[in-house]
Amino acid sequence: MKTKAILRCKDDYFEPKDCVIAKVIRLNSVDFLHFQSHILRDQDFIKENTDLCGADENGNTKCLLVLNRDGEDGILVNTEGYNYYAA
């Protein structure tokens, strides 16, 4: 298994946030690479699912998991009410 991450060096404190995957969206490679390289542009597939994101009754963040169905990459998306990747 392989993943990508933003790694920060020598953080003295790290607090992971609980996330609930509200929906998995699978894109073909072309669409996934376009999304990945235009992360701050409005995306119809996010706009259609924005209402699924936000905080749940337990304070967990509800997110979309966008996967490349032709590969192994994925991006966890918290829309924060926007039509693009916000967090």
Secondary structure, DSSP 8 states (H G I E B T S, - for coil): --------TT-S------EEEEEEEEE-HHHHHHHHHTTTS--HHHHTTGGG-EE-TTS-EEEEEEEETTSS-EEEE--TTSSS---
